[in-house]
Amino acid sequence: MSNVDSMPLLRPIQLGPLALPNRIVMAPLTRMRAANSGSVPTALHVDYYAQRASAGLIISEGVFISPAFVGWADVPGLWREAQVKAWRPVTDAVHKAGGRIIAQLWHTGALSHPDFFNGDLPVSASDVDPEQQSVTPDGHKPTVSPRPMTKAEIRQTVADFGQAARNAMEAGFDGVQIQGGYHYLFGQFLHTTTNRRTDEYGGSIENRARFLLETVETVAHAVGAERVGVKVGPATGETGAFVSTAETLPTSEHVFKRLNEFGLSHLLLMGGMADLSATPLASLAGDGMFRHFREIYRNTIIANVGFDRERGNRLIAEGLADLVAFGRPFIANPDLPARFAAGAPLAEPDWTRVYGATERGYTDYPALAAA
């Protein structure tokens, strides 16, 4: 029996127009290597992503799509021509190495900080401090109460996502993924604690989901739905303002049902990121998250958070997910599919160098054969 027969993670799959040789996805990982005034990727990014091209699919680190959306230090952008041109060597290198890469489009909303905007407040659904930490140029700082977005700003943001998707395609990416989950902007609109609006973007579940769905529609129209994915789901850190309520699960169920309508490339669904036993999401602990939403979303699901080789193979074999995204294992194991196929031990990351400005802890992890 071949590895492909015995290991579902190694089976090929069609993802929209992309033929993937395996179902091992590199999850988006913020690594803070764009420490330059232009927020452009560098030669380090070229090497880093090319080294990991054996993944069935690479999802890039979150990429900011407007200077008004910046919310994490030393992250590259996709809003101007110089950034588009700087991403082209990255995507070319991945393709030359036989890989496929999509760009994750990111707006942090209230998780940003006034330090990024000359003292001006970041924007969100409402003026509710999410009570998290913002990664500023001067280190971690507590978030603040943001400024509620105007409807004109919401419309402009939707348009900016569409333009960023077109920029991504011009830069050579094979598609895009909208960061619609966790504690970031769209999550702030979806959550009842952080969204206190009384207009058409607040109140009911349908209204709180409107912003995300308008963005998905715009991005799908810009580059084709078959090249668009969404990262979305109820999982948060259960901290600060992001504590699950009775509305959390029904809201996510509504979003997943509506996303069925678009013919998207995929949804990336995160498993539990905290102890859910005492929350309204207790039934979603462990595999419960994927079992529940598999019944709701009819198309391709990428599972993420807390996976090793055995669990990934099992979820695919049981039909609870179609692909599995691995984040931390890809940091120190650039050839992760080969290691999974060989049953080889995985290298551990140097956690002191996950973030930084040099190749140390970024592109200096050897492949299995060299190790």
C-alpha positions in Angstrom: 0.0 0.0 0.0 1.4 3.4 -1.0 1.6 6.4 1.4 -1.1 8.1 -0.7 -3.5 5.1 -0.1 -2.7 5.0 3.6 -2.4 8.7 4.4 -5.3 10.9 3.3 -3.2 14.0 3.8 -1.1 13.0 0.8 -4.0 12.5 -1.6 -4.4 15.1 -4.3 -7.4 17.4 -4.5 -8.8 20.0 -6.8 -9.3 23.4 -5.2 -11.1 25.6 -7.7 -8.7 25.9 -10.6 -5.8 24.6 -8.5 -4.7 21.0 -8.7 -3.1 20.3 -5.3 -0.7 17.3 -5.0 -1.6 16.9 -1.3 -4.0 18.2 1.3 -1.3 19.7 3.6 -1.9 23.5 3.8 0.6 26.0 5.2 -1.5 28.1 7.5 -1.0 31.9 7.5 1.8 32.9 9.9 2.7 36.4 10.9 6.5 36.5 11.1 7.4 40.3 11.1 10.1 40.2 8.4 8.9 43.3 6.5 10.8 45.7 8.7 11.1 48.5 6.1 9.4 51.8 5.5 7.6 50.5 2.3 6.0 47.5 4.0 7.3 45.4 1.1 8.4 41.7 1.2 12.1 41.1 0.8 14.5 38.4 -0.4 13.9 36.7 2.9 10.3 36.2 2.0 11.3 34.7 -1.4 13.4 32.0 0.3 11.0 31.4 3.1 8.0 30.7 0.9 9.9 28.8 -1.8 11.3 26.5 0.9 7.7 25.5 1.8 6.4 25.0 -1.8 5.8 21.3 -1.3 2.7 22.2 0.7 -0.4 21.5 -1.3 -1.3 25.1 -0.7 0.5 28.0 1.0 -1.6 30.7 2.6 0.5 33.8 3.0 0.9 35.7 6.2 -1.8 38.2 6.7 -1.2 41.1 4.3 -2.5 44.6 4.9 -4.5 46.1 2.0 -4.5 49.8 2.9 -2.3 52.0 5.1 -5.6 52.7 7.0 -5.8 49.0 7.9 -2.3 48.5 9.4 -2.4 46.9 12.8 0.7 44.8 13.4 4.3 45.9 13.1 6.6 44.8 10.2 3.8 43.2 8.1 3.9 43.5 4.3 1.2 45.2 2.3 -0.6 44.9 -1.0 -2.0 48.4 -1.5 0.5 50.0 -3.8 2.5 49.2 -6.9 5.9 48.8 -5.2 4.4 46.1 -2.9 2.8 44.3 -5.8 6.1 44.3 -7.6 7.9 43.1 -4.5 5.5 40.1 -4.1 6.1 38.9 -7.7 9.6 37.3 -6.9 7.9 35.5 -4.0 5.1 34.0 -6.1 7.5 33.3 -9.0 9.8 31.4 -6.7 7.0 29.3 -5.2 5.7 28.5 -8.7 9.2 27.6 -9.9 9.5 25.2 -7.0 6.2 23.6 -8.0 4.0 25.2 -5.4 0.8 27.3 -5.1 0.3 30.3 -2.9 -2.7 32.6 -2.1 -2.6 35.9 -0.2 -4.5 36.4 3.0 -6.1 39.8 3.1 -6.2 41.4 6.6 -7.7 44.2 8.5 -7.1 44.1 12.3 -9.7 46.8 13.2 -9.7 47.5 16.9 -6.6 45.3 17.5 -4.6 48.1 15.9 -3.3 51.0 17.9 -3.0 54.8 17.7 0.7 54.4 17.3 0.1 53.3 13.7 -2.0 56.4 12.9 -0.1 59.4 14.5 -2.3 59.2 17.6 -5.6 58.8 15.8 -7.9 55.9 16.9 -8.2 52.7 15.0 -11.6 51.8 13.7 -14.1 49.0 14.5 -17.8 48.3 14.6 -18.3 50.3 17.8 -16.3 52.1 20.5 -15.6 49.0 22.5 -12.1 48.2 23.7 -11.5 44.5 22.7 -9.1 44.2 25.7 -6.3 42.5 23.7 -2.7 43.3 22.9 -1.6 45.3 19.9 1.8 44.5 18.3 3.1 48.1 17.7 6.5 49.2 16.4 7.5 49.7 20.1 6.3 46.3 21.3 3.0 45.0 22.8 0.6 47.6 24.1 -3.0 47.3 25.4 -5.7 48.0 22.8 -7.8 51.1 23.2 -11.5 52.0 22.6 -11.6 52.4 18.8 -13.7 54.8 16.7 -16.9 53.4 15.1 -16.6 53.1 11.3 -18.9 55.3 9.3 -21.0 53.7 6.6 -18.8 55.5 4.0 -15.7 53.9 5.6 -17.4 50.5 5.5 -18.1 51.0 1.8 -14.5 52.1 1.1 -13.2 49.1 3.0 -15.2 46.7 0.9 -13.9 48.4 -2.2 -10.3 48.2 -0.8 -10.6 44.5 -0.3 -11.7 44.1 -3.9 -8.8 46.2 -5.1 -6.3 44.2 -3.0 -7.6 41.0 -4.4 -6.9 42.3 -7.9 -3.5 43.5 -6.7 -2.8 39.9 -5.4 -3.5 38.4 -8.8 -1.3 41.0 -10.5 1.4 40.0 -8.0 1.1 36.4 -9.2 -0.8 34.9 -6.3 -3.1 31.9 -7.2 -6.0 33.4 -5.2 -6.8 35.1 -2.0 -8.3 34.4 1.4 -10.3 36.9 3.4 -9.3 37.0 7.1 -12.9 37.0 8.4 -12.3 35.3 11.8 -10.7 35.5 15.2 -10.6 38.9 17.0 -10.1 41.0 13.8 -12.3 43.5 12.1 -15.0 41.2 10.7 -15.1 39.3 14.0 -15.6 42.6 15.7 -18.7 43.2 13.6 -20.0 39.7 14.1 -19.7 39.7 17.9 -22.5 41.2 20.0 -20.1 42.5 22.6 -18.0 44.6 20.2 -20.9 45.5 17.8 -23.4 48.0 19.4 -24.4 49.6 16.1 -28.0 50.5 15.4 -27.8 50.8 11.7 -27.9 48.1 9.0 -24.5 46.7 10.2 -25.6 46.1 13.8 -28.3 44.4 15.9 -29.6 41.3 14.2 -27.4 38.4 13.0 -28.2 39.3 9.4 -27.0 42.9 10.0 -23.8 42.0 11.9 -22.9 39.6 9.0 -23.6 42.1 6.3 -20.1 43.7 6.2 -18.3 40.3 5.7 -20.8 39.1 3.1 -20.6 42.3 1.1 -16.8 42.0 1.2 -16.9 38.3 0.0 -19.3 39.3 -2.8 -17.0 42.1 -3.9 -13.8 40.1 -3.8 -15.5 37.2 -5.6 -16.6 39.5 -8.3 -13.1 41.0 -8.6 -11.1 37.8 -9.1 -13.6 34.9 -9.4 -15.2 33.1 -6.5 -13.3 29.9 -7.4 -10.1 31.8 -6.3 -11.5 33.2 -3.1 -11.5 31.6 0.4 -12.6 32.9 3.8 -11.2 32.2 7.2 -14.2 32.3 9.5 -15.8 30.6 12.5 -16.7 31.0 16.2 -13.3 30.2 17.6 -11.6 33.0 19.7 -9.3 33.2 22.6 -12.2 33.6 25.0 -10.5 36.6 26.5 -11.4 40.3 27.0 -14.4 41.3 24.9 -14.2 38.1 22.9 -16.1 35.7 25.3 -18.6 33.5 23.6 -22.3 34.4 24.1 -25.6 32.7 23.2 -25.4 34.6 19.9 -21.9 33.3 18.9 -22.9 29.9 17.4 -26.1 31.1 15.6 -24.1 33.9 14.1 -21.5 31.6 12.7 -24.1 29.2 11.5 -25.8 32.0 9.5 -22.5 33.1 8.0 -21.7 29.5 6.9 -25.1 29.0 5.4 -24.8 32.2 3.4 -21.3 31.4 2.2 -22.7 28.3 0.6 -24.2 30.6 -2.0 -20.9 32.0 -3.4 -19.1 28.9 -4.9 -15.9 29.7 -3.0 -12.6 28.0 -3.2 -12.7 27.0 0.5 -13.5 28.0 4.1 -10.7 27.8 6.7 -12.3 26.7 10.0 -10.3 27.1 13.2 -10.9 24.6 16.0 -11.2 25.6 19.6 -8.4 27.9 20.8 -9.4 27.9 24.5 -11.2 25.7 27.0 -14.8 25.7 25.8 -16.2 23.5 28.5 -17.9 26.3 30.4 -19.0 28.3 27.4 -22.0 28.2 25.0 -19.6 26.5 22.6 -18.9 23.5 24.8 -20.2 21.1 22.1 -17.6 22.4 19.6 -14.6 21.2 21.6 -12.2 18.8 19.9 -13.6 17.5 16.7 -17.0 18.9 17.5 -16.2 22.1 15.6 -15.6 20.3 12.4 -18.5 17.8 12.9 -20.9 20.6 13.4 -20.0 22.9 10.5 -19.6 20.0 8.1 -23.3 19.6 8.3 -23.9 23.2 7.4 -21.2 24.1 4.8 -21.5 21.9 1.7 -18.2 22.8 0.0 -14.4 22.6 0.8 -13.3 23.0 4.4 -9.7 23.4 5.5 -9.4 22.5 9.2 -6.9 24.3 11.4 -5.6 24.5 15.0 -4.1 21.7 17.1 -3.4 19.2 14.4 -0.7 16.6 14.0 -0.3 14.1 11.2 -2.5 11.4 12.8 -5.4 13.7 13.6 -5.2 15.4 10.2 -5.4 12.0 8.4 -8.3 10.9 10.6 -10.4 14.0 10.0 -10.0 13.7 6.3 -10.7 10.0 6.4 -13.9 10.6 8.4 -15.0 13.3 6.0 -15.0 16.1 8.6 -12.5 18.2 6.6 -11.1 18.2 3.0 -7.7 19.6 3.9 -5.7 20.5 7.0 -3.7 23.6 7.7 -0.6 23.4 9.8 1.0 26.5 11.2 3.6 25.9 13.8 4.9 22.7 12.3 5.8 24.6 9.1 8.0 27.0 11.0 10.8 24.6 11.6 9.9 21.9 9.0 10.0 23.6 5.5 9.4 20.2 3.9 6.6 19.1 6.2 4.8 16.8 3.6 8.0 14.8 3.1 8.4 14.4 6.9 4.8 13.3 7.2 5.3 10.8 4.3 8.4 9.4 5.9 7.0 9.3 9.4 10.0 11.3 10.4 10.2 13.3 13.6 9.5 17.0 13.4 12.0 19.7 14.3 10.9 22.2 17.0 11.0 26.0 16.3 13.3 28.3 18.1 10.5 30.3 19.8 12.8 33.2 20.6 13.3 33.8 16.8 9.8 33.3 15.5 9.5 37.1 15.1 12.4 39.1 14.0 14.1 40.8 11.1 16.8 38.3 9.9 17.1 34.8 8.5 17.7 33.4 11.9 14.7 31.3 12.9 13.1 32.0 9.5 14.9 30.5 6.5 17.7 28.6 8.3 15.8 25.4 9.2 17.1 22.5 7.1 15.1 20.1 5.0 14.9 16.5 6.2 17.7 15.2 4.0 20.1 17.9 5.2 19.0 17.4 8.8 
